[in-house]
Amino acid sequence: MMLRASVQDTGAEFDLTSLSGDDAKGTVPHQNLLLDFAEAVVLRDRDTAAALRPKLIEALGPAGYLDACAVVAGFHGFTRIADASGVPLDERYLGDAEDVKAQTGVREYDPR
């Protein structure tokens, strides 16, 4: 996983279990705000996304806000493009994906 590898390259420690559930530790600055925004974008909840924009700009600054928007849109878009085009997933990714799913508790979310 690119993000996990890039965090490791910085020498920082990061635990994916810190992102959700009872073990959420808040290891990412403004984590809850970013997660709420990403969820609002993915669910196409315009009202929630709009309400979060000023909070994100205050917390991250204008440049940080744009970075957050780009990351959310990019990851959301990449997934949709891959799904639509039928790009097959390689075995290495599938193994990593299962590990990430287990660590983040993503399987516990409502699959809308």
JOLIN-V252490 format. One record per pair of residues at least 12 apart in sequence whose ideal C-beta (glycine too) atoms are under 6 Angstrom apart, sorted by the first residue. I is the first residue (numbers start at 0). J is the second residue. Records with the same first field share a line. If there is no record, write none. Layout:
I->J ; J
//
This chain:
0->95
15->102 ; 103
16->102
18->103
19->103 ; 104
20->104
29->58
32->54 ; 58
35->51
36->51
37->71
40->71
41->75
//
